[in-house]
């Protein structure tokens, strides 16, 4: 049985989930007052950079979807 997500996986959901994960991690780290330790700062910044790299690779790997057909272009200016 294949699990179906209730939302489509596209560039917007990948970016939003990336931002949500980073925000939640920084909020929890600040809540427990562990942001003062240098190792926590290094881990959070390193993990943020790694997640940013992974997400950017995923987003740039996908090709851009063109909404118009190439063979019959139309001009919308008039």
VODRENSE-450309 format. One record per atom (N, C-alpha, C): residue number from 0; x negated, y negated, z negated; residue in three letters; atom name. Coordinates in nm, 4 decimals, decimal comma, always signed. Layout:
<resi->NUM X->X Y->Y Z->Z resn->ALA name->CA>
...
***
This chain:
<resi->0 X->-0,0838 Y->+0,1169 Z->+0,0000 resn->UNK name->N>
<resi->0 X->+0,0000 Y->+0,0000 Z->+0,0000 resn->UNK name->CA>
<resi->0 X->-0,0890 Y->-0,1242 Z->+0,0000 resn->UNK name->C>
<resi->1 X->-0,0638 Y->-0,2099 Z->+0,0954 resn->UNK name->N>
<resi->1 X->-0,1445 Y->-0,3305 Z->+0,1079 resn->UNK name->CA>
<resi->1 X->-0,0816 Y->-0,4430 Z->+0,0261 resn->UNK name->C>
<resi->2 X->-0,1667 Y->-0,5123 Z->-0,0495 resn->UNK name->N>
<resi->2 X->-0,1208 Y->-0,6225 Z->-0,1329 resn->UNK name->CA>
<resi->2 X->-0,1082 Y->-0,7477 Z->-0,0482 resn->UNK name->C>
<resi->3 X->+0,0067 Y->-0,8135 Z->-0,0525 resn->UNK name->N>
<resi->3 X->+0,0299 Y->-0,9350 Z->+0,0248 resn->UNK name->CA>
<resi->3 X->+0,0340 Y->-1,0556 Z->-0,0689 resn->UNK name->C>
<resi->4 X->-0,0470 Y->-1,1550 Z->-0,0384 resn->UNK name->N>
<resi->4 X->-0,0512 Y->-1,2763 Z->-0,1188 resn->UNK name->CA>
<resi->4 X->+0,0703 Y->-1,3639 Z->-0,0894 resn->UNK name->C>
<resi->5 X->+0,1194 Y->-1,4370 Z->-0,1883 resn->UNK name->N>
<resi->5 X->+0,2369 Y->-1,5221 Z->-0,1647 resn->UNK name->CA>
<resi->5 X->+0,2045 Y->-1,6515 Z->-0,0907 resn->UNK name->C>
<resi->6 X->+0,0788 Y->-1,6724 Z->-0,0534 resn->UNK name->N>
<resi->6 X->+0,0384 Y->-1,7928 Z->+0,0184 resn->UNK name->CA>
<resi->6 X->-0,0600 Y->-1,7531 Z->+0,1270 resn->UNK name->C>
<resi->7 X->-0,0643 Y->-1,8290 Z->+0,2355 resn->UNK name->N>
<resi->7 X->-0,1578 Y->-1,7949 Z->+0,3434 resn->UNK name->CA>
<resi->7 X->-0,3009 Y->-1,8317 Z->+0,3048 resn->UNK name->C>
<resi->8 X->-0,3945 Y->-1,7534 Z->+0,3515 resn->UNK name->N>
<resi->8 X->-0,5351 Y->-1,7838 Z->+0,3267 resn->UNK name->CA>
<resi->8 X->-0,5862 Y->-1,8597 Z->+0,4483 resn->UNK name->C>
<resi->9 X->-0,6085 Y->-1,9877 Z->+0,4295 resn->UNK name->N>
<resi->9 X->-0,6645 Y->-2,0719 Z->+0,5343 resn->UNK name->CA>
<resi->9 X->-0,7648 Y->-2,1671 Z->+0,4702 resn->UNK name->C>
<resi->10 X->-0,8121 Y->-2,2623 Z->+0,5468 resn->UNK name->N>
<resi->10 X->-0,9151 Y->-2,3538 Z->+0,4959 resn->UNK name->CA>
<resi->10 X->-0,8654 Y->-2,4337 Z->+0,3767 resn->UNK name->C>
<resi->11 X->-0,7389 Y->-2,4732 Z->+0,3767 resn->UNK name->N>
<resi->11 X->-0,6859 Y->-2,5534 Z->+0,2669 resn->UNK name->CA>
<resi->11 X->-0,6811 Y->-2,4751 Z->+0,1364 resn->UNK name->C>
<resi->12 X->-0,6336 Y->-2,3511 Z->+0,1398 resn->UNK name->N>
<resi->12 X->-0,6235 Y->-2,2734 Z->+0,0157 resn->UNK name->CA>
<resi->12 X->-0,7614 Y->-2,2348 Z->-0,0373 resn->UNK name->C>
<resi->13 X->-0,8555 Y->-2,2101 Z->+0,0523 resn->UNK name->N>
<resi->13 X->-0,9919 Y->-2,1779 Z->+0,0077 resn->UNK name->CA>
<resi->13 X->-1,0535 Y->-2,2989 Z->-0,0617 resn->UNK name->C>
<resi->14 X->-1,0378 Y->-2,4165 Z->-0,0033 resn->UNK name->N>
<resi->14 X->-1,0938 Y->-2,5375 Z->-0,0634 resn->UNK name->CA>
<resi->14 X->-1,0249 Y->-2,5722 Z->-0,1950 resn->UNK name->C>
<resi->15 X->-0,8934 Y->-2,5600 Z->-0,1994 resn->UNK name->N>
<resi->15 X->-0,8202 Y->-2,5901 Z->-0,3226 resn->UNK name->CA>
<resi->15 X->-0,8561 Y->-2,4937 Z->-0,4356 resn->UNK name->C>
<resi->16 X->-0,8721 Y->-2,3664 Z->-0,4038 resn->UNK name->N>
<resi->16 X->-0,9080 Y->-2,2708 Z->-0,5078 resn->UNK name->CA>
<resi->16 X->-1,0511 Y->-2,2959 Z->-0,5561 resn->UNK name->C>
<resi->17 X->-1,1414 Y->-2,3378 Z->-0,4668 resn->UNK name->N>
<resi->17 X->-1,2775 Y->-2,3733 Z->-0,5061 resn->UNK name->CA>
<resi->17 X->-1,2767 Y->-2,4894 Z->-0,6046 resn->UNK name->C>
<resi->18 X->-1,2015 Y->-2,5927 Z->-0,5742 resn->UNK name->N>
<resi->18 X->-1,1935 Y->-2,7093 Z->-0,6624 resn->UNK name->CA>
<resi->18 X->-1,1287 Y->-2,6721 Z->-0,7957 resn->UNK name->C>
<resi->19 X->-1,0264 Y->-2,5879 Z->-0,7915 resn->UNK name->N>
<resi->19 X->-0,9585 Y->-2,5470 Z->-0,9148 resn->UNK name->CA>
<resi->19 X->-1,0515 Y->-2,4659 Z->-1,0049 resn->UNK name->C>
<resi->20 X->-1,1283 Y->-2,3761 Z->-0,9473 resn->UNK name->N>
<resi->20 X->-1,2207 Y->-2,2937 Z->-1,0262 resn->UNK name->CA>
<resi->20 X->-1,3263 Y->-2,3810 Z->-1,0937 resn->UNK name->C>
<resi->21 X->-1,3859 Y->-2,4731 Z->-1,0183 resn->UNK name->N>
<resi->21 X->-1,4888 Y->-2,5600 Z->-1,0743 resn->UNK name->CA>
<resi->21 X->-1,4309 Y->-2,6492 Z->-1,1835 resn->UNK name->C>
<resi->22 X->-1,3113 Y->-2,7032 Z->-1,1607 resn->UNK name->N>
<resi->22 X->-1,2479 Y->-2,7902 Z->-1,2598 resn->UNK name->CA>
<resi->22 X->-1,2174 Y->-2,7143 Z->-1,3879 resn->UNK name->C>
<resi->23 X->-1,1642 Y->-2,5950 Z->-1,3769 resn->UNK name->N>
<resi->23 X->-1,1300 Y->-2,5151 Z->-1,4950 resn->UNK name->CA>
<resi->23 X->-1,2556 Y->-2,4764 Z->-1,5727 resn->UNK name->C>
<resi->24 X->-1,3618 Y->-2,4396 Z->-1,5018 resn->UNK name->N>
<resi->24 X->-1,4853 Y->-2,3998 Z->-1,5698 resn->UNK name->CA>
<resi->24 X->-1,5463 Y->-2,5178 Z->-1,6452 resn->UNK name->C>
<resi->25 X->-1,5513 Y->-2,6347 Z->-1,5814 resn->UNK name->N>
<resi->25 X->-1,6054 Y->-2,7515 Z->-1,6503 resn->UNK name->CA>
<resi->25 X->-1,5169 Y->-2,7938 Z->-1,7667 resn->UNK name->C>
<resi->26 X->-1,3858 Y->-2,7830 Z->-1,7519 resn->UNK name->N>
<resi->26 X->-1,2952 Y->-2,8187 Z->-1,8606 resn->UNK name->CA>
<resi->26 X->-1,3133 Y->-2,7260 Z->-1,9806 resn->UNK name->C>
<resi->27 X->-1,3219 Y->-2,5965 Z->-1,9562 resn->UNK name->N>
<resi->27 X->-1,3395 Y->-2,5007 Z->-2,0651 resn->UNK name->CA>
<resi->27 X->-1,4756 Y->-2,5196 Z->-2,1327 resn->UNK name->C>
<resi->28 X->-1,5795 Y->-2,5451 Z->-2,0521 resn->UNK name->N>
<resi->28 X->-1,7118 Y->-2,5681 Z->-2,1101 resn->UNK name->CA>
<resi->28 X->-1,7128 Y->-2,6951 Z->-2,1948 resn->UNK name->C>
<resi->29 X->-1,6437 Y->-2,7974 Z->-2,1526 resn->UNK name->N>
<resi->29 X->-1,6349 Y->-2,9196 Z->-2,2320 resn->UNK name->CA>
<resi->29 X->-1,5488 Y->-2,9020 Z->-2,3550 resn->UNK name->C>
<resi->30 X->-1,4479 Y->-2,8185 Z->-2,3445 resn->UNK name->N>
<resi->30 X->-1,3585 Y->-2,7929 Z->-2,4572 resn->UNK name->CA>
<resi->30 X->-1,4321 Y->-2,7236 Z->-2,5714 resn->UNK name->C>
<resi->31 X->-1,5216 Y->-2,6333 Z->-2,5388 resn->UNK name->N>
<resi->31 X->-1,5964 Y->-2,5608 Z->-2,6409 resn->UNK name->CA>
<resi->31 X->-1,7287 Y->-2,6282 Z->-2,6765 resn->UNK name->C>
<resi->32 X->-1,7512 Y->-2,7490 Z->-2,6283 resn->UNK name->N>
<resi->32 X->-1,8718 Y->-2,8274 Z->-2,6586 resn->UNK name->CA>
<resi->32 X->-2,0015 Y->-2,7541 Z->-2,6263 resn->UNK name->C>
<resi->33 X->-2,0035 Y->-2,6852 Z->-2,5137 resn->UNK name->N>
<resi->33 X->-2,1270 Y->-2,6177 Z->-2,4737 resn->UNK name->CA>
<resi->33 X->-2,1950 Y->-2,6899 Z->-2,3581 resn->UNK name->C>
<resi->34 X->-2,1416 Y->-2,8053 Z->-2,3163 resn->UNK name->N>
<resi->34 X->-2,2048 Y->-2,8799 Z->-2,2079 resn->UNK name->CA>
<resi->34 X->-2,3323 Y->-2,9492 Z->-2,2528 resn->UNK name->C>
<resi->35 X->-2,3566 Y->-2,9550 Z->-2,3826 resn->UNK name->N>
<resi->35 X->-2,4774 Y->-3,0194 Z->-2,4327 resn->UNK name->CA>
<resi->35 X->-2,6023 Y->-2,9326 Z->-2,4159 resn->UNK name->C>
<resi->36 X->-2,5850 Y->-2,8034 Z->-2,3990 resn->UNK name->N>
<resi->36 X->-2,6987 Y->-2,7128 Z->-2,3842 resn->UNK name->CA>
<resi->36 X->-2,7487 Y->-2,7171 Z->-2,2403 resn->UNK name->C>
<resi->37 X->-2,8804 Y->-2,7230 Z->-2,2249 resn->UNK name->N>
<resi->37 X->-2,9401 Y->-2,7357 Z->-2,0917 resn->UNK name->CA>
<resi->37 X->-2,9152 Y->-2,6112 Z->-2,0070 resn->UNK name->C>
<resi->38 X->-2,9137 Y->-2,4939 Z->-2,0700 resn->UNK name->N>
<resi->38 X->-2,8924 Y->-2,3717 Z->-1,9922 resn->UNK name->CA>
<resi->38 X->-2,7508 Y->-2,3664 Z->-1,9352 resn->UNK name->C>
<resi->39 X->-2,6543 Y->-2,4181 Z->-2,0085 resn->UNK name->N>
<resi->39 X->-2,5166 Y->-2,4218 Z->-1,9595 resn->UNK name->CA>
<resi->39 X->-2,5056 Y->-2,5200 Z->-1,8434 resn->UNK name->C>
<resi->40 X->-2,5736 Y->-2,6339 Z->-1,8537 resn->UNK name->N>
<resi->40 X->-2,5721 Y->-2,7306 Z->-1,7441 resn->UNK name->CA>
<resi->40 X->-2,6335 Y->-2,6701 Z->-1,6180 resn->UNK name->C>
<resi->41 X->-2,7455 Y->-2,6020 Z->-1,6351 resn->UNK name->N>
<resi->41 X->-2,8121 Y->-2,5395 Z->-1,5204 resn->UNK name->CA>
<resi->41 X->-2,7235 Y->-2,4318 Z->-1,4595 resn->UNK name->C>
<resi->42 X->-2,6609 Y->-2,3489 Z->-1,5436 resn->UNK name->N>
<resi->42 X->-2,5723 Y->-2,2444 Z->-1,4921 resn->UNK name->CA>
<resi->42 X->-2,4517 Y->-2,3028 Z->-1,4195 resn->UNK name->C>
<resi->43 X->-2,3888 Y->-2,4034 Z->-1,4776 resn->UNK name->N>
<resi->43 X->-2,2703 Y->-2,4617 Z->-1,4137 resn->UNK name->CA>
<resi->43 X->-2,3040 Y->-2,5307 Z->-1,2828 resn->UNK name->C>
<resi->44 X->-2,4127 Y->-2,6059 Z->-1,2810 resn->UNK name->N>
<resi->44 X->-2,4511 Y->-2,6735 Z->-1,1570 resn->UNK name->CA>
<resi->44 X->-2,4967 Y->-2,5724 Z->-1,0524 resn->UNK name->C>
<resi->45 X->-2,5687 Y->-2,4698 Z->-1,0953 resn->UNK name->N>
<resi->45 X->-2,6111 Y->-2,3648 Z->-1,0017 resn->UNK name->CA>
<resi->45 X->-2,4946 Y->-2,2867 Z->-0,9452 resn->UNK name->C>
<resi->46 X->-2,4000 Y->-2,2511 Z->-1,0320 resn->UNK name->N>
<resi->46 X->-2,2825 Y->-2,1785 Z->-0,9840 resn->UNK name->CA>
<resi->46 X->-2,1953 Y->-2,2656 Z->-0,8939 resn->UNK name->C>
<resi->47 X->-2,1871 Y->-2,3940 Z->-0,9252 resn->UNK name->N>
<resi->47 X->-2,1128 Y->-2,4853 Z->-0,8389 resn->UNK name->CA>
<resi->47 X->-2,1777 Y->-2,4943 Z->-0,7016 resn->UNK name->C>
<resi->48 X->-2,3088 Y->-2,5045 Z->-0,7000 resn->UNK name->N>
<resi->48 X->-2,3799 Y->-2,5080 Z->-0,5721 resn->UNK name->CA>
<resi->48 X->-2,3649 Y->-2,3787 Z->-0,4936 resn->UNK name->C>
<resi->49 X->-2,3717 Y->-2,2651 Z->-0,5630 resn->UNK name->N>
<resi->49 X->-2,3566 Y->-2,1362 Z->-0,4962 resn->UNK name->CA>
<resi->49 X->-2,2156 Y->-2,1197 Z->-0,4401 resn->UNK name->C>
<resi->50 X->-2,1149 Y->-2,1558 Z->-0,5205 resn->UNK name->N>
<resi->50 X->-1,9772 Y->-2,1477 Z->-0,4705 resn->UNK name->CA>
<resi->50 X->-1,9548 Y->-2,2433 Z->-0,3541 resn->UNK name->C>
<resi->51 X->-2,0142 Y->-2,3616 Z->-0,3622 resn->UNK name->N>
<resi->51 X->-2,0021 Y->-2,4576 Z->-0,2519 resn->UNK name->CA>
<resi->51 X->-2,0653 Y->-2,4039 Z->-0,1247 resn->UNK name->C>
<resi->52 X->-2,1798 Y->-2,3390 Z->-0,1377 resn->UNK name->N>
<resi->52 X->-2,2458 Y->-2,2797 Z->-0,0221 resn->UNK name->CA>
<resi->52 X->-2,1623 Y->-2,1668 Z->+0,0374 resn->UNK name->C>
<resi->53 X->-2,1085 Y->-2,0812 Z->-0,0471 resn->UNK name->N>
<resi->53 X->-2,0267 Y->-1,9698 Z->+0,0003 resn->UNK name->CA>
<resi->53 X->-1,9011 Y->-2,0207 Z->+0,0703 resn->UNK name->C>
<resi->54 X->-1,8341 Y->-2,1182 Z->+0,0088 resn->UNK name->N>
<resi->54 X->-1,7118 Y->-2,1721 Z->+0,0691 resn->UNK name->CA>
<resi->54 X->-1,7423 Y->-2,2434 Z->+0,2004 resn->UNK name->C>
<resi->55 X->-1,8519 Y->-2,3188 Z->+0,2057 resn->UNK name->N>
<resi->55 X->-1,8840 Y->-2,3873 Z->+0,3303 resn->UNK name->CA>
<resi->55 X->-1,9198 Y->-2,2883 Z->+0,4408 resn->UNK name->C>
<resi->56 X->-1,9855 Y->-2,1781 Z->+0,4075 resn->UNK name->N>
<resi->56 X->-2,0140 Y->-2,0749 Z->+0,5075 resn->UNK name->CA>
<resi->56 X->-1,8844 Y->-2,0140 Z->+0,5579 resn->UNK name->C>
<resi->57 X->-1,7910 Y->-1,9857 Z->+0,4675 resn->UNK name->N>
<resi->57 X->-1,6627 Y->-1,9281 Z->+0,5087 resn->UNK name->CA>
<resi->57 X->-1,5863 Y->-2,0254 Z->+0,5966 resn->UNK name->C>
<resi->58 X->-1,5836 Y->-2,1531 Z->+0,5575 resn->UNK name->N>
<resi->58 X->-1,5062 Y->-2,2507 Z->+0,6331 resn->UNK name->CA>
<resi->58 X->-1,5687 Y->-2,2808 Z->+0,7686 resn->UNK name->C>
<resi->59 X->-1,7005 Y->-2,2858 Z->+0,7774 resn->UNK name->N>
<resi->59 X->-1,7643 Y->-2,3160 Z->+0,9053 resn->UNK name->CA>
<resi->59 X->-1,7747 Y->-2,1936 Z->+0,9956 resn->UNK name->C>
<resi->60 X->-1,7599 Y->-2,0748 Z->+0,9390 resn->UNK name->N>
<resi->60 X->-1,7649 Y->-1,9539 Z->+1,0205 resn->UNK name->CA>
<resi->60 X->-1,6403 Y->-1,9419 Z->+1,1075 resn->UNK name->C>
<resi->61 X->-1,5275 Y->-1,9837 Z->+1,0532 resn->UNK name->N>
<resi->61 X->-1,4038 Y->-1,9776 Z->+1,1294 resn->UNK name->CA>
<resi->61 X->-1,4073 Y->-2,0828 Z->+1,2403 resn->UNK name->C>
<resi->62 X->-1,3539 Y->-2,0452 Z->+1,3555 resn->UNK name->N>
<resi->62 X->-1,3476 Y->-2,1405 Z->+1,4655 resn->UNK name->CA>
<resi->62 X->-1,2296 Y->-2,2347 Z->+1,4487 resn->UNK name->C>
<resi->63 X->-1,2405 Y->-2,3491 Z->+1,5105 resn->UNK name->N>
<resi->63 X->-1,1302 Y->-2,4430 Z->+1,5063 resn->UNK name->CA>
<resi->63 X->-1,0181 Y->-2,3954 Z->+1,5977 resn->UNK name->C>
<resi->64 X->-0,8964 Y->-2,4047 Z->+1,5497 resn->UNK name->N>
<resi->64 X->-0,7810 Y->-2,3621 Z->+1,6277 resn->UNK name->CA>
<resi->64 X->-0,7266 Y->-2,4840 Z->+1,7020 resn->UNK name->C>
<resi->65 X->-0,7200 Y->-2,4726 Z->+1,8329 resn->UNK name->N>
<resi->65 X->-0,6661 Y->-2,5821 Z->+1,9120 resn->UNK name->CA>
<resi->65 X->-0,5170 Y->-2,5588 Z->+1,9307 resn->UNK name->C>
<resi->66 X->-0,4398 Y->-2,6637 Z->+1,9127 resn->UNK name->N>
<resi->66 X->-0,2955 Y->-2,6517 Z->+1,9235 resn->UNK name->CA>
<resi->66 X->-0,2446 Y->-2,6689 Z->+2,0658 resn->UNK name->C>
<resi->67 X->-0,3274 Y->-2,7164 Z->+2,1543 resn->UNK name->N>
<resi->67 X->-0,2848 Y->-2,7391 Z->+2,2917 resn->UNK name->CA>
<resi->67 X->-0,3495 Y->-2,6373 Z->+2,3844 resn->UNK name->C>
<resi->68 X->-0,2751 Y->-2,5952 Z->+2,4843 resn->UNK name->N>
<resi->68 X->-0,3363 Y->-2,5064 Z->+2,5840 resn->UNK name->CA>
<resi->68 X->-0,4359 Y->-2,5833 Z->+2,6709 resn->UNK name->C>
<resi->69 X->-0,5406 Y->-2,5172 Z->+2,7120 resn->UNK name->N>
<resi->69 X->-0,6455 Y->-2,5808 Z->+2,7906 resn->UNK name->CA>
<resi->69 X->-0,6052 Y->-2,6016 Z->+2,9360 resn->UNK name->C>
<resi->70 X->-0,5217 Y->-2,5123 Z->+2,9905 resn->UNK name->N>
<resi->70 X->-0,4960 Y->-2,5167 Z->+3,1335 resn->UNK name->CA>
<resi->70 X->-0,3992 Y->-2,6273 Z->+3,1757 resn->UNK name->C>
<resi->71 X->-0,3149 Y->-2,6766 Z->+3,0843 resn->UNK name->N>
<resi->71 X->-0,2175 Y->-2,7800 Z->+3,1212 resn->UNK name->CA>
<resi->71 X->-0,2174 Y->-2,8920 Z->+3,0177 resn->UNK name->C>
<resi->72 X->-0,3221 Y->-2,9747 Z->+3,0153 resn->UNK name->N>
<resi->72 X->-0,3235 Y->-3,0824 Z->+2,9158 resn->UNK name->CA>
<resi->72 X->-0,2210 Y->-3,1909 Z->+2,9497 resn->UNK name->C>
<resi->73 X->-0,1610 Y->-3,2460 Z->+2,8491 resn->UNK name->N>
<resi->73 X->-0,0618 Y->-3,3527 Z->+2,8681 resn->UNK name->CA>
<resi->73 X->-0,1072 Y->-3,4752 Z->+2,7909 resn->UNK name->C>
<resi->74 X->-0,0649 Y->-3,5894 Z->+2,8412 resn->UNK name->N>
<resi->74 X->-0,0988 Y->-3,7157 Z->+2,7779 resn->UNK name->CA>
<resi->74 X->+0,0204 Y->-3,7651 Z->+2,6985 resn->UNK name->C>
<resi->75 X->+0,0019 Y->-3,7919 Z->+2,5700 resn->UNK name->N>
<resi->75 X->+0,1119 Y->-3,8368 Z->+2,4854 resn->UNK name->CA>
<resi->75 X->+0,1180 Y->-3,9882 Z->+2,4730 resn->UNK name->C>
<resi->76 X->+0,0357 Y->-4,0604 Z->+2,5478 resn->UNK name->N>
<resi->76 X->+0,0292 Y->-4,2051 Z->+2,5295 resn->UNK name->CA>
<resi->76 X->+0,1484 Y->-4,2787 Z->+2,5883 resn->UNK name->C>
<resi->77 X->+0,2212 Y->-4,2195 Z->+2,6814 resn->UNK name->N>
<resi->77 X->+0,3365 Y->-4,2897 Z->+2,7389 resn->UNK name->CA>
<resi->77 X->+0,4668 Y->-4,2250 Z->+2,7056 resn->UNK name->C>
***
